[in-house]
């Protein structure tokens, strides 16, 4: 029996949780890296997020987090505070996240 690589493990968990309903799941490599990173951070657990850091560089994961999740304010408040503190070594997550959100909102005003 073949063991799944990290990428395939994460895709498999997300598929089993019905998180890729809009993708053709015959080809797991068709899922863009940024989508896999975002969905893993939002929907999977700490062990899976730790695997994500073995698959992608820290800088890439942080950029996806900043671009897609951190900007969503209260919707992901607890998740963002946890990620900021635990994975991105941000000393004052609440202040940092407010700054990120305000910067994002100012672009669209």
Backbone as JSON Lines, residues from 0, in Angstrom:
{"i":0,"aa":"X","n":[0.83,-1.18,0.0],"ca":[0.0,0.0,0.0],"c":[0.88,1.25,0.0]}
{"i":1,"aa":"X","n":[0.56,2.19,-0.88],"ca":[1.33,3.41,-1.03],"c":[0.91,4.42,0.03]}
{"i":2,"aa":"X","n":[1.91,5.04,0.68],"ca":[1.59,6.1,1.64],"c":[1.47,7.42,0.87]}
{"i":3,"aa":"X","n":[0.56,8.23,1.31],"ca":[0.33,9.51,0.65],"c":[1.41,10.51,1.06]}
{"i":4,"aa":"X","n":[1.83,11.33,0.09],"ca":[2.75,12.41,0.45],"c":[1.95,13.49,1.18]}
{"i":5,"aa":"X","n":[2.63,14.47,1.71],"ca":[2.0,15.5,2.54],"c":[0.91,16.24,1.75]}
{"i":6,"aa":"X","n":[1.21,16.62,0.53],"ca":[0.24,17.32,-0.31],"c":[-1.03,16.49,-0.46]}
{"i":7,"aa":"X","n":[-0.87,15.23,-0.81],"ca":[-2.02,14.36,-1.02],"c":[-2.79,14.1,0.28]}
{"i":8,"aa":"X","n":[-2.08,14.04,1.4],"ca":[-2.75,13.87,2.7],"c":[-3.68,15.05,2.99]}
{"i":9,"aa":"X","n":[-3.16,16.25,2.76],"ca":[-3.96,17.44,3.04],"c":[-5.15,17.53,2.09]}
{"i":10,"aa":"X","n":[-4.9,17.26,0.82],"ca":[-6.0,17.28,-0.17],"c":[-7.05,16.25,0.21]}
{"i":11,"aa":"X","n":[-6.61,15.07,0.58],"ca":[-7.54,14.0,0.94],"c":[-8.42,14.39,2.13]}
{"i":12,"aa":"X","n":[-7.82,15.0,3.15],"ca":[-8.6,15.43,4.31],"c":[-9.61,16.52,3.93]}
{"i":13,"aa":"X","n":[-9.17,17.46,3.1],"ca":[-10.07,18.53,2.69],"c":[-11.21,18.0,1.82]}
{"i":14,"aa":"X","n":[-10.9,17.05,0.96],"ca":[-11.93,16.43,0.12],"c":[-12.93,15.68,0.99]}
{"i":15,"aa":"X","n":[-12.44,14.93,1.95],"ca":[-13.34,14.17,2.82],"c":[-14.22,15.08,3.66]}
{"i":16,"aa":"X","n":[-13.77,16.31,3.89],"ca":[-14.57,17.31,4.61],"c":[-15.4,18.18,3.65]}
{"i":17,"aa":"X","n":[-15.41,17.79,2.38],"ca":[-16.21,18.47,1.35],"c":[-15.81,19.94,1.17]}
{"i":18,"aa":"X","n":[-14.53,20.25,1.25],"ca":[-14.05,21.62,1.14],"c":[-13.64,22.0,-0.28]}
{"i":19,"aa":"X","n":[-13.63,21.05,-1.19],"ca":[-13.29,21.32,-2.59],"c":[-14.44,20.99,-3.51]}
{"i":20,"aa":"X","n":[-15.63,21.36,-3.14],"ca":[-16.81,21.01,-3.92],"c":[-16.77,21.61,-5.33]}
{"i":21,"aa":"X","n":[-16.01,22.68,-5.54],"ca":[-15.99,23.32,-6.85],"c":[-14.84,22.85,-7.75]}
{"i":22,"aa":"X","n":[-14.04,21.9,-7.27],"ca":[-12.91,21.41,-8.05],"c":[-13.17,20.01,-8.57]}
{"i":23,"aa":"X","n":[-12.58,19.71,-9.73],"ca":[-12.58,18.34,-10.25],"c":[-11.55,17.57,-9.43]}
{"i":24,"aa":"X","n":[-11.99,16.63,-8.63],"ca":[-11.1,15.97,-7.7],"c":[-10.35,14.77,-8.29]}
{"i":25,"aa":"X","n":[-10.43,14.59,-9.59],"ca":[-9.65,13.52,-10.21],"c":[-8.17,13.85,-10.25]}
{"i":26,"aa":"X","n":[-7.86,15.13,-10.15],"ca":[-6.46,15.56,-10.24],"c":[-6.15,16.45,-9.04]}
{"i":27,"aa":"X","n":[-5.54,15.87,-8.01],"ca":[-5.26,16.66,-6.79],"c":[-4.21,17.74,-7.05]}
{"i":28,"aa":"X","n":[-3.35,17.54,-8.03],"ca":[-2.33,18.55,-8.33],"c":[-2.91,19.78,-9.0]}
{"i":29,"aa":"X","n":[-4.17,19.72,-9.41],"ca":[-4.81,20.86,-10.05],"c":[-5.19,21.93,-9.04]}
{"i":30,"aa":"X","n":[-5.13,21.63,-7.78],"ca":[-5.48,22.6,-6.75],"c":[-4.29,23.54,-6.55]}
{"i":31,"aa":"X","n":[-4.51,24.83,-6.77],"ca":[-3.4,25.79,-6.61],"c":[-2.88,25.8,-5.17]}
{"i":32,"aa":"X","n":[-1.6,26.08,-5.03],"ca":[-0.96,26.12,-3.72],"c":[-1.68,27.06,-2.75]}
{"i":33,"aa":"X","n":[-2.02,28.25,-3.23],"ca":[-2.64,29.22,-2.33],"c":[-4.0,28.75,-1.82]}
{"i":34,"aa":"X","n":[-4.74,28.03,-2.63],"ca":[-6.03,27.5,-2.19],"c":[-5.81,26.4,-1.16]}
{"i":35,"aa":"X","n":[-4.85,25.52,-1.41],"ca":[-4.56,24.45,-0.46],"c":[-4.1,25.02,0.88]}
{"i":36,"aa":"X","n":[-3.26,26.03,0.84],"ca":[-2.79,26.67,2.07],"c":[-3.96,27.31,2.82]}
{"i":37,"aa":"X","n":[-4.75,28.09,2.12],"ca":[-5.89,28.76,2.76],"c":[-6.85,27.76,3.39]}
{"i":38,"aa":"X","n":[-7.25,26.76,2.65],"ca":[-8.23,25.8,3.16],"c":[-7.66,25.0,4.33]}
{"i":39,"aa":"X","n":[-6.38,24.68,4.28],"ca":[-5.76,23.96,5.39],"c":[-5.75,24.82,6.65]}
{"i":40,"aa":"X","n":[-5.37,26.09,6.51],"ca":[-5.34,26.98,7.68],"c":[-6.73,27.17,8.27]}
{"i":41,"aa":"X","n":[-7.73,27.24,7.43],"ca":[-9.09,27.52,7.91],"c":[-9.82,26.28,8.42]}
{"i":42,"aa":"X","n":[-9.67,25.15,7.73],"ca":[-10.53,24.01,8.01],"c":[-9.88,22.81,8.7]}
{"i":43,"aa":"X","n":[-8.57,22.74,8.68],"ca":[-7.93,21.56,9.27],"c":[-7.34,21.87,10.64]}
{"i":44,"aa":"X","n":[-6.82,20.86,11.3],"ca":[-6.35,21.03,12.68],"c":[-4.86,21.36,12.75]}
{"i":45,"aa":"X","n":[-4.38,21.52,13.96],"ca":[-2.99,21.92,14.2],"c":[-1.99,20.95,13.57]}
{"i":46,"aa":"X","n":[-2.24,19.66,13.68],"ca":[-1.32,18.68,13.1],"c":[-1.22,18.85,11.59]}
{"i":47,"aa":"X","n":[-2.34,19.15,10.96],"ca":[-2.34,19.35,9.51],"c":[-1.64,20.66,9.14]}
{"i":48,"aa":"X","n":[-1.85,21.68,9.93],"ca":[-1.16,22.95,9.69],"c":[0.34,22.76,9.84]}
{"i":49,"aa":"X","n":[0.76,21.96,10.81],"ca":[2.18,21.67,10.96],"c":[2.73,20.97,9.71]}
{"i":50,"aa":"X","n":[1.94,20.07,9.13],"ca":[2.35,19.42,7.89],"c":[2.49,20.43,6.76]}
{"i":51,"aa":"X","n":[1.61,21.4,6.75],"ca":[1.65,22.44,5.73],"c":[3.0,23.15,5.72]}
{"i":52,"aa":"X","n":[3.55,23.37,6.92],"ca":[4.85,24.04,7.02],"c":[6.0,23.15,6.56]}
{"i":53,"aa":"X","n":[5.77,21.87,6.43],"ca":[6.77,20.97,5.85],"c":[6.69,20.98,4.33]}
{"i":54,"aa":"X","n":[5.54,21.36,3.82],"ca":[5.3,21.33,2.39],"c":[5.67,22.65,1.71]}
{"i":55,"aa":"X","n":[5.41,23.76,2.38],"ca":[5.63,25.09,1.79],"c":[6.52,25.93,2.7]}
{"i":56,"aa":"X","n":[7.22,26.9,2.1],"ca":[8.03,27.81,2.92],"c":[7.16,28.68,3.82]}
{"i":57,"aa":"X","n":[7.68,28.99,4.97],"ca":[7.0,29.82,5.96],"c":[6.5,31.13,5.32]}
{"i":58,"aa":"X","n":[7.35,31.75,4.53],"ca":[7.03,33.03,3.89],"c":[5.79,32.92,2.99]}
{"i":59,"aa":"X","n":[5.69,31.84,2.24],"ca":[4.56,31.63,1.34],"c":[3.26,31.44,2.13]}
{"i":60,"aa":"X","n":[3.32,30.67,3.19],"ca":[2.13,30.43,4.02],"c":[1.69,31.73,4.68]}
{"i":61,"aa":"X","n":[2.63,32.48,5.19],"ca":[2.29,33.75,5.83],"c":[1.66,34.71,4.83]}
{"i":62,"aa":"X","n":[2.17,34.74,3.61],"ca":[1.62,35.65,2.61],"c":[0.18,35.27,2.24]}
{"i":63,"aa":"X","n":[-0.09,33.98,2.11],"ca":[-1.46,33.54,1.84],"c":[-2.36,33.91,3.02]}
{"i":64,"aa":"X","n":[-1.89,33.69,4.21],"ca":[-2.65,34.05,5.41],"c":[-2.97,35.54,5.41]}
{"i":65,"aa":"X","n":[-1.98,36.38,5.14],"ca":[-2.2,37.82,5.12],"c":[-3.17,38.24,4.02]}
{"i":66,"aa":"X","n":[-3.02,37.66,2.84],"ca":[-3.82,38.05,1.68],"c":[-5.27,37.55,1.74]}
{"i":67,"aa":"X","n":[-5.51,36.42,2.38],"ca":[-6.82,35.79,2.29],"c":[-7.57,35.62,3.6]}
{"i":68,"aa":"X","n":[-6.87,35.49,4.7],"ca":[-7.55,35.17,5.96],"c":[-7.46,36.32,6.96]}
{"i":69,"aa":"X","n":[-6.27,36.85,7.16],"ca":[-6.07,37.9,8.17],"c":[-6.91,39.14,7.88]}
{"i":70,"aa":"X","n":[-7.22,39.38,6.63],"ca":[-7.97,40.58,6.25],"c":[-9.47,40.48,6.55]}
{"i":71,"aa":"X","n":[-9.93,39.31,6.98],"ca":[-11.36,39.1,7.15],"c":[-11.9,39.51,8.52]}
{"i":72,"aa":"X","n":[-11.06,40.11,9.32],"ca":[-11.51,40.7,10.57],"c":[-12.17,39.73,11.53]}
{"i":73,"aa":"X","n":[-13.32,40.12,12.06],"ca":[-14.0,39.38,13.11],"c":[-14.4,37.97,12.7]}
{"i":74,"aa":"X","n":[-14.61,37.74,11.41],"ca":[-15.05,36.43,10.94],"c":[-14.08,35.32,11.35]}
{"i":75,"aa":"X","n":[-12.79,35.6,11.27],"ca":[-11.77,34.63,11.65],"c":[-10.92,35.14,12.82]}
{"i":76,"aa":"X","n":[-11.49,35.93,13.69],"ca":[-10.73,36.56,14.76],"c":[-9.93,35.57,15.62]}
{"i":77,"aa":"X","n":[-10.59,34.56,16.14],"ca":[-9.88,33.61,17.02],"c":[-8.82,32.83,16.26]}
{"i":78,"aa":"X","n":[-9.16,32.4,15.05],"ca":[-8.19,31.67,14.23],"c":[-6.99,32.56,13.92]}
{"i":79,"aa":"X","n":[-7.23,33.79,13.51],"ca":[-6.14,34.69,13.16],"c":[-5.23,34.99,14.36]}
{"i":80,"aa":"X","n":[-5.81,35.17,15.52],"ca":[-5.0,35.39,16.71],"c":[-4.13,34.19,17.02]}
{"i":81,"aa":"X","n":[-4.69,32.99,16.89],"ca":[-3.92,31.77,17.12],"c":[-2.79,31.63,16.11]}
{"i":82,"aa":"X","n":[-3.1,31.8,14.83],"ca":[-2.07,31.67,13.79],"c":[-0.98,32.71,13.96]}
{"i":83,"aa":"X","n":[-1.38,33.95,14.24],"ca":[-0.4,35.03,14.41],"c":[0.56,34.72,15.54]}
{"i":84,"aa":"X","n":[0.02,34.27,16.64],"ca":[0.85,34.0,17.82],"c":[1.66,32.71,17.66]}
{"i":85,"aa":"X","n":[1.01,31.65,17.22],"ca":[1.63,30.33,17.22],"c":[2.59,30.1,16.05]}
{"i":86,"aa":"X","n":[2.25,30.6,14.88],"ca":[3.05,30.27,13.69],"c":[3.86,31.44,13.14]}
{"i":87,"aa":"X","n":[3.43,32.67,13.39],"ca":[4.11,33.8,12.77],"c":[4.81,34.7,13.78]}
{"i":88,"aa":"X","n":[4.88,34.25,15.04],"ca":[5.64,34.93,16.09],"c":[5.31,36.42,16.21]}
{"i":89,"aa":"X","n":[4.03,36.73,16.16],"ca":[3.57,38.1,16.28],"c":[3.23,38.35,17.75]}
{"i":90,"aa":"X","n":[3.89,39.32,18.33],"ca":[3.81,39.56,19.77],"c":[2.45,40.08,20.23]}
{"i":91,"aa":"X","n":[1.85,40.99,19.46],"ca":[0.54,41.55,19.81],"c":[-0.41,41.29,18.64]}
{"i":92,"aa":"X","n":[-0.96,40.08,18.57],"ca":[-1.78,39.7,17.41],"c":[-2.97,40.63,17.15]}
{"i":93,"aa":"X","n":[-3.67,41.04,18.18],"ca":[-4.86,41.88,17.97],"c":[-4.5,43.19,17.27]}
{"i":94,"aa":"X","n":[-3.46,43.83,17.74],"ca":[-3.03,45.09,17.13],"c":[-2.53,44.87,15.71]}
{"i":95,"aa":"X","n":[-1.74,43.85,15.52],"ca":[-1.21,43.53,14.19],"c":[-2.34,43.25,13.2]}
{"i":96,"aa":"X","n":[-3.3,42.45,13.62],"ca":[-4.41,42.08,12.73],"c":[-5.28,43.29,12.4]}
{"i":97,"aa":"X","n":[-5.49,44.16,13.35],"ca":[-6.26,45.38,13.09],"c":[-5.55,46.23,12.05]}
{"i":98,"aa":"X","n":[-4.24,46.32,12.16],"ca":[-3.44,47.09,11.21],"c":[-3.54,46.48,9.8]}
{"i":99,"aa":"X","n":[-3.46,45.16,9.71],"ca":[-3.57,44.46,8.43],"c":[-4.95,44.69,7.81]}
{"i":100,"aa":"X","n":[-5.98,44.56,8.63],"ca":[-7.35,44.75,8.14],"c":[-7.56,46.2,7.68]}
{"i":101,"aa":"X","n":[-7.11,47.17,8.46],"ca":[-7.26,48.58,8.07],"c":[-6.53,48.9,6.78]}
{"i":102,"aa":"X","n":[-5.34,48.34,6.64],"ca":[-4.57,48.56,5.4],"c":[-5.33,47.99,4.21]}
{"i":103,"aa":"X","n":[-5.87,46.81,4.37],"ca":[-6.64,46.18,3.3],"c":[-7.87,47.01,2.94]}
{"i":104,"aa":"X","n":[-8.58,47.48,3.96],"ca":[-9.8,48.25,3.72],"c":[-9.49,49.6,3.07]}
{"i":105,"aa":"X","n":[-8.37,50.2,3.41],"ca":[-8.02,51.51,2.83],"c":[-7.74,51.41,1.34]}
{"i":106,"aa":"X","n":[-7.32,50.25,0.88],"ca":[-7.06,50.04,-0.55],"c":[-8.36,50.12,-1.34]}
{"i":107,"aa":"X","n":[-9.44,49.69,-0.74],"ca":[-10.72,49.61,-1.45],"c":[-11.66,50.79,-1.16]}
{"i":108,"aa":"X","n":[-11.14,51.83,-0.55],"ca":[-11.99,53.01,-0.28],"c":[-11.69,54.12,-1.26]}
